[in-house]
């Protein structure tokens, strides 16, 4: 759910202090655990390490990301795949088709 308009977007004060220490465009990764922090225009060209529960995922902020949350760009779960006999048959057909393409070239 979105935050109330009268409250405004949530921006972590500690994160802003860390940003002031680093120049925009540097390759320095600013580590953060605040996934619910909104991305503002001041964050453009900074690199953040967003924690996903296991490790810090490196996220480079661009103009298109403004208005989103940091956590949207660091998924917390890993999709393995849907299994079963039918799925294995489909994958084996795709692999054999790819190998035939490579042999023709």
C-alpha positions as CSV (number, residue, x, y, z in Angstrom):
1,X,0.0,0.0,0.0
2,X,1.2,3.5,-0.7
3,X,2.1,6.0,2.0
4,X,-0.3,8.8,2.8
5,X,0.2,12.0,0.7
6,X,0.3,14.2,3.8
7,X,3.2,12.1,5.3
8,X,5.3,12.1,2.1
9,X,7.8,9.5,1.0
10,X,9.9,7.7,3.6
11,X,13.6,8.5,3.3
12,X,16.1,7.2,5.9
13,X,18.1,10.0,7.5
14,X,21.1,7.7,8.0
15,X,21.2,6.9,4.4
16,X,21.2,10.6,3.4
17,X,24.2,11.1,5.8
18,X,26.1,8.2,4.1
19,X,25.3,9.7,0.7
20,X,26.8,13.1,1.7
21,X,30.2,11.4,2.4
22,X,30.3,9.9,-1.2
23,X,30.4,11.8,-4.5
24,X,27.8,10.8,-7.2
25,X,29.2,8.5,-9.9
26,X,31.8,6.9,-7.6
27,X,31.9,3.2,-7.6
28,X,31.7,3.1,-3.8
29,X,28.8,0.9,-2.6
30,X,26.7,2.4,0.1
31,X,25.4,-0.5,2.2
32,X,21.8,-0.2,3.5
33,X,19.2,-2.4,5.2
34,X,16.3,0.0,4.6
35,X,14.4,-1.7,1.7
36,X,11.4,0.5,2.3
37,X,13.3,3.8,1.6
38,X,11.9,5.6,-1.4
39,X,14.3,6.6,-4.2
40,X,14.5,10.4,-4.7
41,X,16.2,12.4,-7.5
42,X,19.2,13.1,-5.1
43,X,20.0,9.4,-5.2
44,X,20.6,9.3,-9.0
45,X,24.2,8.1,-9.9
46,X,24.8,6.5,-6.5
47,X,25.4,2.8,-6.0
48,X,23.6,1.1,-3.1
49,X,24.1,-2.3,-1.6
50,X,20.5,-3.3,-0.7
51,X,20.2,-6.2,1.8
52,X,17.9,-9.0,0.7
53,X,18.2,-11.1,3.9
54,X,21.3,-13.0,2.9
55,X,23.6,-10.6,1.1
56,X,23.8,-7.0,-0.3
57,X,22.6,-6.7,-3.9
58,X,24.4,-3.9,-5.8
59,X,21.8,-1.4,-7.2
60,X,22.9,1.5,-9.4
61,X,20.2,4.3,-9.3
62,X,19.0,5.8,-12.6
63,X,16.3,8.3,-13.4
64,X,13.7,5.6,-14.2
65,X,13.9,4.3,-10.6
66,X,12.8,7.6,-8.9
67,X,9.6,7.0,-6.9
68,X,10.2,3.3,-6.4
69,X,11.5,1.6,-3.3
70,X,15.0,0.3,-2.9
71,X,13.7,-3.2,-2.0
72,X,12.0,-3.6,-5.4
73,X,15.4,-4.0,-7.0
74,X,16.8,-6.6,-4.6
75,X,14.6,-9.7,-4.7
76,X,14.4,-11.7,-1.5
77,X,13.4,-15.0,-3.0
78,X,15.0,-17.1,-5.8
79,X,12.7,-18.7,-8.3
80,X,14.1,-22.2,-9.0
81,X,11.5,-23.6,-11.6
82,X,8.4,-25.5,-11.8
83,X,9.2,-29.2,-11.9
84,X,7.7,-32.5,-13.0
85,X,8.1,-34.9,-15.9
86,X,6.5,-32.6,-18.5
87,X,8.8,-29.8,-17.7
88,X,11.9,-32.0,-18.0
89,X,10.7,-33.2,-21.5
90,X,10.1,-29.6,-22.6
91,X,13.6,-28.6,-21.5
92,X,15.2,-31.6,-23.1
93,X,13.5,-30.7,-26.5
94,X,14.8,-27.1,-26.2
95,X,18.3,-28.2,-25.4
96,X,18.4,-30.6,-28.4
97,X,17.0,-27.9,-30.7
98,X,19.8,-25.5,-29.5
99,X,22.5,-28.1,-30.1
100,X,21.3,-28.8,-33.6
101,X,21.4,-25.1,-34.3
102,X,25.0,-24.9,-33.1
103,X,26.0,-27.9,-35.2
104,X,24.5,-26.3,-38.4
105,X,26.5,-23.1,-37.9
